[in-house]
Structures are given as structure tokens and as C-alpha cells.
Amino acid sequence: MKIEELSALEVSFNQLIETLLIKKSESEQFTVKLSSERSQFTRFNHAKVRQTGCVADGWIELTLMADQRSSIRQFPFTGNWDVDWQLAYTALQELRDELILLPIDPYLVLPSGNNTSREIHSGNLLADEAVVPTVLQLVAELDFTGIYAGGLVVKAYGDSNGQKHWFATDSFTLDYSLFSTSGQAVKGTFAGSNWDISAYIAKISEAKKQLELLARPAKELPRGQYKTYFAPAAVGDLLAMLSWGAVSEADIQQGNSALAALSRQEKQLSPRFNLKENFQRGLVPRFNELGEIAAPELPVIEKGHLVNTLVNSRTAKEYQKIANGANGSETLRAPEVSPGSLIFEQILPSLDTGLYVSNLHYLNWSDRHTGRITGMTRYACFWVENGEIIAPIENLRFDESLYRFWGENLVDLTNFQEFIPEVGTYDSRQLGGSLVPGMLVKYFTYTL
């Protein structure tokens, strides 16, 4: 998107907020959220382009509140004022008609405060015409499958209290797999705001090495407990479970949290494990659905102890807590797990004999109250003996408690971290991701 187009979009959004302020009645309050993008999507299969194109999309979510009631409408946002205002005014009238029919919401939170922010993060992305040759030049002879998504994403907010936020960022993700002739695959992601060709070469080079190892006969392992190294992508998979019934204060209060025992100080994790929300990388907006701004950093777990949960204003109102800028679902938006001391060259020697796990999938809680997670190993996972990779493994199901693998069985974390991006494109391109190290675990339970 050109600078002039982005500027016109911002002007149109501001005009929408100002007009709604004029049109609202004294008893009404509102919030307006904008999500917009100009993205290049290219899908690859067998190292060939299967689908490509550019998407220009945008939508507004208008929430109207009055008399302790609220309702929402969503409609397209084009940047063309005449079109956008007609859609907004129609939505406003429909919401007014609907509100009187709705029940009172005792925990409705109205917009307050006077926060404003404006962030524009310009990147150095591949030109649309350069995506295909640049991505494929290193993998032309391989069975390469994946999707590239890159461009500008805009998130914005305004409300009847005068709060206003604008966040725009250039970013890209490449979510890919390299397949062997036997159908096994090495999975990888590459993401950022600046295309770094040397970093891409290193990524593909490492994936090619793992692909060669996958050509060896697979080893079938009996169920049991094995020493395991989890690559950063696998750590990211486990970390994502904390956003599903763990770090939310509402889940703590309602008895649905996997960290309940941690919050009651009945259990603790390893002093090596530290988790925080870190917005300082500028990958996602700090503002939430009510225009509240989270702190640049929020420690969640420090040296194995739970020091903060994620608390939004609705939860704070219902349970008399102090809000800390969490989003409506009280999920992690910019998580970072602190590194340890395990250097890259010592990963296999330190593992000695056990499993090297690159990726996990199908994760779910098997027993949330005890922090037990089940799932499957996936992609390039290997059996290691005496510090050497011996063979790829058949997929295994695991069932293990976070109080063990992040607790007494955590040997160490790597001294390097890797950014694991959000690659979802449902409704719109997702922003952000997790910054995580790899980790070595003494015992990890595999059940099938």
C-alpha cells in the first residue's frame, strides 16, 4: 500500500469516529475497531506456484452501548467516505433498534480513559513480482509446499470517550514443508518485517539436512518415558496451550485454569522457567478492545512462580481485580520465554540418548486441572543415541503435565530464542507470534 493510500485510510477512519461522536445520543457510548490489510498471497506445491494474488480487505466492528446493554455490528471498510458512512449509519440504526430488546449486562465495561497512540512500522518486504523467484530459487529441485503471505496490516481503535489508536505494520510469513519421497516432511516457518536472504538460506539449508536424515529407515519406539529435546517450534506449540485455560484470570476464578495450583502456590515450576508478555518488539498492538494499553512488558511467570495473570476490565469488574490491559479472551499476545544456558553445539551431546522433537500437533488438555497435555509428535523427529541422530521416529502420542516438563524435569533451555510466527489467515492475517528457546527435558511421557 502506498503512503498516500494509508494516509487516506487513516483520515477516513478518523472521520468515521468524529461523525459517530456527533450522531450518538447523550446516553449512548460506542467503540469502533478497524482491521485492514493489503496482502500478497502465494501458495506453492511441488515447488511450483499453485495460487497467487493480492488481497485488499478491511472491516469495521461497531459496538453500541446504552442502559447497561451492548450489541455489535460488523461491516466492510473501504476508505471511501460516502460508502463507509452509509454502512456505518445503517449499522448504528440497527443497533439502536436491537439494544432495547437485549437483557442488561451487569458486567458491561464502558470505554474510559484518554489513551491515544500511533505506531507505523515500515519494513523491507519482497516486491510482489520477486516473491516467487526468491522463494523457489533454493528449493526448485525439492518437493516444497507452503504459503507466503506478506504486506501491510492495519489495526485501529476509537471510542466515544475520545480514545484513539492506529497501528500499521509491514510483515510477512512463509509457512512451508519439504517432503521426502516416502511422504515424511520437514516443517519450517520464516517471518519478519525485513526479508533477510542470508537468514532464509540458513533456514532452508538446515531443513535440507533434516530431510536427508528422514531418508533413513524409521524407528518405532515403545511407549515410556524418554529424555527429550524440544526445538523452539515444539516449545511454541506447548506454550500456546497457556492461552487456552491457563493464564486467564477469569479461568482462575472459575476453576478452569491449568495454573490454579500454581496460583495457590501449591506447586511451582522450575526456577529456570520465565514467561512474560513483551510488546516492545512492536509486532502487535498494545491496545485492546476497549482502547486500554498494556504495559510494554508484563512478567507472568518468574523463576517458576506465577506473578501475574492476564486480567481484562470485565474480569476485573466481576471479581474485584485490577485490570492489566489484557484482551477480551485474556490470551497471550506477545509471549516470550527467557533463554537458558544450553548452546546449540551441545544440544545433541546433552541429550545423549533420547528424542529430538521438532514439532507437535493435535494438542489438547487431557486433564486441565493437573496441567496434563496430550498431543502427537510431527514432522522431523528423531531418535538420538550417544549424541548422534540415528533415525527418524514413527509418530508418538504423549501425555504429560506442564508441572513436570516445565518443573522438576526441565534440564535447561537454549541460550538462543526463535520467533515462531502466527501464520493464520482465517478472516485476516494474524499478527505476532512467540519468542521461545528450545528446551531439554529429563523425562517426557509417551503413551502410544
C-alpha positions in Angstrom: 0.0 0.0 0.0 1.3 3.4 -0.9 1.8 6.1 1.8 -1.0 8.2 0.3 -3.4 5.2 0.4 -2.5 4.5 4.1 -3.0 8.2 4.9 -6.4 8.3 3.2 -7.5 5.2 5.1 -6.5 6.8 8.4 -8.3 10.1 7.5 -11.4 8.2 6.6 -11.3 6.2 9.9 -10.9 9.4 11.9 -13.8 11.0 10.1 -15.9 8.0 11.0 -15.1 8.4 14.7 -15.8 12.1 14.6 -19.1 11.7 12.8 -20.3 9.0 15.2 -19.5 11.3 18.1 -21.8 13.9 16.6 -24.6 11.4 15.8 -24.6 9.5 19.1 -27.2 10.4 21.7 -26.2 11.5 25.2 -26.9 8.1 26.8 -25.0 6.1 24.1 -21.4 5.1 24.0 -19.5 3.2 21.3 -16.3 1.5 20.3 -15.0 1.1 16.8 -12.4 -1.4 15.7 -10.7 -1.5 12.3 -8.9 -4.4 10.7 -7.5 -3.8 7.3 -4.8 -5.4 5.1 -3.2 -5.2 1.7 -1.5 -8.6 1.3 0.2 -10.7 -1.3 -0.6 -14.5 -1.0 1.2 -17.1 -2.9 0.7 -20.9 -2.5 3.3 -23.4 -3.5 3.1 -27.1 -4.2 5.8 -29.3 -5.6 8.0 -26.2 -5.8 5.5 -24.6 -8.3 3.0 -21.8 -7.9 -0.5 -23.2 -7.4 -2.3 -19.9 -6.5 -1.2 -16.3 -6.2 -2.9 -12.9 -5.9 -3.3 -9.7 -3.9 -6.0 -9.1 -1.3 -7.3 -5.7 -0.2 -9.7 -6.1 2.7 -11.0 -4.2 5.6 -13.8 -4.3 8.1 -15.2 -2.3 11.0 -16.7 -3.6 14.2 -19.0 -1.1 15.8 -20.2 -1.8 19.4 -23.0 0.4 20.7 -23.7 0.6 24.5 -26.6 2.1 26.3 -28.5 1.4 29.5 -26.2 -1.4 30.5 -26.7 -3.2 27.2 -24.5 -3.7 24.2 -24.6 -5.1 20.7 -22.2 -5.4 17.8 -22.3 -5.0 14.0 -19.5 -5.7 11.5 -19.3 -4.2 8.0 -16.8 -3.6 5.3 -14.5 -0.6 5.4 -13.3 0.7 2.0 -11.7 4.1 2.7 -14.3 5.7 0.5 -16.2 8.0 2.9 -19.6 8.0 1.1 -19.7 4.2 1.1 -18.3 3.8 4.6 -20.6 6.3 6.3 -23.7 4.8 4.7 -22.8 1.3 6.0 -21.9 2.8 9.4 -25.1 4.7 9.7 -27.2 1.7 8.8 -25.4 -0.3 11.4 -25.9 2.4 14.0 -29.7 2.4 13.4 -29.9 -1.4 13.5 -28.0 -1.4 16.8 -30.3 1.1 18.3 -33.4 -0.9 17.4 -31.7 -4.1 18.8 -30.4 -2.7 22.1 -33.8 -2.3 23.7 -34.6 -6.0 23.2 -31.5 -7.2 24.9 -31.0 -8.1 28.6 -29.0 -6.0 31.0 -25.3 -7.0 31.2 -24.2 -6.4 34.9 -20.5 -6.6 34.0 -20.6 -4.4 30.9 -17.5 -2.2 30.8 -17.8 1.2 29.2 -14.9 2.9 27.4 -12.9 5.2 29.7 -9.5 6.9 29.9 -7.9 9.1 27.3 -5.3 6.8 25.8 -4.0 7.6 22.3 -1.3 6.0 20.2 0.0 5.9 16.7 2.6 3.3 15.5 3.7 2.7 11.9 6.3 0.0 11.4 7.7 0.1 7.9 9.6 -2.9 6.6 11.5 -4.1 3.6 9.4 -6.8 2.1 9.8 -8.6 -1.2 8.2 -6.9 -4.2 5.2 -8.9 -5.4 7.0 -9.9 -8.6 10.0 -11.1 -6.6 8.2 -13.4 -4.2 8.2 -16.5 -6.5 11.8 -16.5 -7.8 13.2 -15.6 -4.4 11.3 -18.3 -2.5 11.8 -21.0 -5.1 15.5 -20.5 -6.1 16.7 -22.6 -3.2 14.1 -25.3 -3.4 13.4 -25.8 -7.1 14.7 -29.4 -7.0 12.7 -30.3 -3.9 9.1 -31.2 -3.1 8.4 -27.8 -1.5 4.9 -26.9 -0.3 3.8 -23.8 1.6 2.2 -20.4 1.6 3.7 -16.9 1.6 1.7 -14.0 3.0 3.1 -10.5 3.1 2.1 -6.9 3.1 0.6 -4.2 5.3 -1.8 -4.9 8.2 -3.6 -2.1 10.0 -5.4 -2.3 13.4 -7.1 0.7 14.7 -9.5 1.7 17.5 -11.6 4.7 18.5 -14.4 5.3 21.0 -17.0 7.8 22.4 -14.6 8.7 25.2 -12.1 10.2 22.8 -9.5 7.3 22.8 -7.9 6.6 19.5 -5.2 4.2 18.4 -3.6 3.5 15.0 -1.2 0.6 14.4 0.2 -0.3 10.9 3.0 -2.8 10.2 4.7 -4.4 7.2 5.2 -8.1 7.8 5.5 -11.4 6.0 5.3 -15.1 6.9 6.4 -18.1 4.9 4.9 -21.4 6.3 6.5 -24.3 4.4 7.3 -28.0 4.3 9.9 -30.1 2.5 8.7 -33.6 1.7 10.7 -36.8 1.2 9.7 -39.4 -1.4 8.3 -41.5 1.4 5.9 -38.7 2.4 7.7 -37.6 5.5 8.2 -33.8 5.9 10.4 -31.2 7.5 8.3 -28.2 8.7 9.5 -24.6 8.9 8.5 -21.0 9.2 10.3 -17.8 8.2 8.9 -14.4 9.1 9.6 -10.8 9.9 9.4 -7.3 8.6 12.5 -7.3 6.5 13.3 -10.1 4.1 16.8 -11.4 5.0 18.1 -13.6 2.3 21.0 -14.9 4.3 18.6 -16.0 7.1 16.4 -17.6 4.5 19.3 -19.5 3.1 20.3 -20.8 6.6 16.7 -21.9 7.2 16.4 -23.9 4.0 19.9 -25.3 4.5 19.0 -26.7 7.9 15.7 -28.1 6.5 17.6 -29.9 3.7 19.9 -31.6 6.3 16.9 -32.8 8.2 15.3 -34.0 5.0 18.4 -36.2 4.3 18.1 -37.7 7.8 14.4 -38.6 7.2 15.5 -40.9 4.3 16.8 -43.3 6.9 14.5 -46.2 8.0 12.1 -45.0 10.7 12.5 -46.4 14.3 9.4 -47.5 16.1 9.7 -46.8 19.9 7.7 -48.5 22.7 5.7 -46.2 24.9 7.5 -45.0 28.0 9.5 -42.0 29.3 12.3 -40.6 27.3 14.8 -37.8 27.6 13.6 -35.3 25.0 14.9 -32.1 23.4 12.1 -29.9 22.1 13.1 -27.5 19.3 11.7 -23.9 19.6 8.7 -24.6 17.3 7.7 -27.5 19.6 8.1 -25.3 22.7 5.9 -22.7 20.9 3.2 -25.4 20.4 3.2 -26.2 24.2 3.3 -22.5 25.1 0.2 -21.9 23.0 -1.8 -24.1 25.4 -1.4 -21.5 28.1 -3.8 -19.2 26.2 -6.4 -21.9 26.4 -7.5 -22.1 30.0 -4.3 -21.2 32.0 -3.1 -17.6 32.2 -6.6 -16.1 32.2 -7.7 -14.6 35.5 -11.3 -15.4 34.6 -10.3 -19.1 34.3 -8.5 -18.9 37.6 -11.6 -17.5 39.3 -14.0 -20.0 37.6 -11.8 -23.0 38.5 -11.0 -23.8 34.9 -7.3 -23.0 34.9 -4.4 -25.4 34.4 -2.3 -23.0 36.5 -4.7 -23.0 39.5 -2.3 -25.0 41.7 0.5 -22.6 40.7 -1.7 -19.6 41.6 -2.5 -21.1 45.0 1.3 -21.7 45.5 0.6 -25.5 46.0 3.0 -26.1 43.1 5.8 -24.3 41.3 7.7 -24.7 38.1 11.5 -24.8 37.6 13.3 -21.6 38.6 14.7 -21.8 35.0 11.3 -21.1 33.5 10.4 -17.4 33.0 7.5 -16.2 30.8 6.4 -12.6 30.0 4.3 -10.6 27.6 6.8 -8.4 25.6 5.2 -5.8 23.4 8.5 -4.0 22.8 9.2 -5.8 19.6 6.3 -3.8 18.0 4.8 -6.9 16.3 1.3 -6.5 17.7 -0.8 -3.6 19.0 -0.6 -2.9 22.7 -4.2 -1.7 22.8 -7.1 -4.0 23.4 -10.8 -4.0 22.5 -11.5 -1.1 24.9 -8.6 1.0 23.9 -6.7 0.2 27.1 -2.9 -0.1 26.7 -0.9 -3.0 28.1 2.5 -2.3 29.7 5.5 -2.7 27.4 6.4 -5.8 29.5 4.3 -7.9 31.9 6.0 -10.8 33.8 3.7 -13.8 34.0 5.9 -16.5 35.5 9.2 -15.6 37.2 11.6 -18.3 38.3 8.8 -20.8 38.3 6.3 -18.7 40.3 3.1 -17.2 38.9 3.4 -13.4 39.4 0.6 -12.1 37.1 -2.4 -13.5 35.3 -4.0 -11.7 32.3 -6.9 -9.6 33.5 -9.2 -7.6 31.3 -11.6 -4.9 32.6 -14.7 -7.2 32.5 -13.0 -9.8 34.7 -11.7 -7.0 37.0 -15.2 -5.7 37.4 -16.7 -9.1 38.1 -14.1 -10.3 40.5 -12.8 -7.1 42.0 -9.3 -7.4 40.4 -7.0 -4.8 38.8 -7.0 -4.9 35.0 -3.7 -5.0 33.2 -4.7 -4.4 29.6 -5.5 -8.0 28.7 -7.6 -8.6 25.6 -11.2 -9.9 25.8 -10.2 -13.5 25.9 -7.3 -13.0 28.2 -4.8 -14.7 25.9 -1.1 -14.2 25.4 -0.5 -11.8 22.5 3.3 -11.3 22.7 4.7 -14.1 24.8 8.4 -14.6 25.4 10.1 -17.4 27.3 13.5 -16.4 28.6 16.6 -18.3 27.3 18.7 -20.6 29.3 22.4 -21.7 29.0 22.3 -24.7 26.6 24.3 -23.7 23.5 23.4 -25.0 20.0 26.5 -27.2 19.7 25.7 -29.0 23.0 22.1 -29.9 22.2 22.8 -33.4 21.0 25.6 -34.2 23.4 23.5 -33.0 26.3 20.5 -35.1 25.1 22.9 -38.1 24.7 20.2 -40.7 24.2 16.5 -39.8 23.6 14.2 -37.9 21.3 14.8 -34.8 19.2 11.3 -33.3 18.7 10.9 -30.6 16.0 7.1 -30.1 16.0 4.0 -31.2 17.9 0.3 -31.1 16.8 -3.2 -32.1 17.9 -2.5 -30.6 21.4 -5.3 -30.7 23.9 -5.8 -30.8 27.7 -6.1 -34.4 28.9 -6.6 -33.2 32.5 -6.6 -29.4 32.7 -6.7 -29.2 36.5 -3.4 -31.1 36.7 -1.9 -29.3 33.7 -1.7 -32.5 31.6 -1.4 -32.0 27.9 -1.8 -34.7 25.2 -0.8 -34.5 21.5 1.4 -36.0 18.8 4.9 -35.7 17.6 5.1 -34.4 14.0 7.4 -33.9 11.1 11.2 -34.2 11.6 11.5 -36.0 14.9 14.5 -38.3 15.6 15.9 -41.0 17.8 19.3 -40.0 19.2 22.0 -42.3 20.7 25.3 -41.1 22.2 24.7 -37.6 20.9 24.1 -38.7 17.3 20.9 -38.7 15.3 20.3 -42.4 14.4 16.8 -42.5 12.7 13.5 -40.7 12.3 10.8 -42.0 14.5 7.2 -43.1 13.9 4.8 -40.6 15.3 4.2 -40.9 19.1 1.3 -39.7 21.3 2.4 -38.0 24.5 0.6 -37.2 27.7 2.5 -35.1 30.2 2.0 -32.4 32.8 3.4 -28.9 32.4 4.3 -29.2 36.1 6.8 -31.9 35.2 8.2 -30.7 31.8 8.4 -27.1 33.0 9.0 -28.2 36.5 11.3 -30.8 38.0 12.1 -32.4 34.7 13.3 -29.3 32.9 17.1 -29.7 32.5 17.8 -26.5 30.6 16.7 -24.1 27.9 18.8 -23.0 24.9 20.8 -19.7 25.1 19.1 -18.7 21.8 15.5 -17.9 21.0 13.5 -18.3 17.8 10.5 -16.3 16.7 7.6 -18.6 15.9 5.1 -16.6 14.0 1.3 -16.7 13.9 0.5 -17.9 10.4 -3.3 -18.0 10.4 -5.2 -16.2 7.7 -8.7 -17.0 8.7 -10.8 -13.8 8.4 -7.5 -11.8 8.2 -3.7 -12.2 8.5 -2.8 -12.8 12.1 0.0 -10.8 13.7 2.7 -11.6 16.2 3.9 -14.9 17.5 6.0 -16.3 20.3 9.7 -15.8 21.1 11.0 -19.1 22.6 14.1 -21.1 23.2 14.5 -24.9 22.7 14.3 -27.0 25.9 15.8 -30.2 27.2 13.6 -32.4 29.5 14.8 -35.3 31.6 11.7 -37.4 31.3 8.7 -37.0 29.0 5.9 -39.5 28.8 4.9 -41.1 25.5 1.8 -43.2 25.7 1.2 -44.7 22.2 
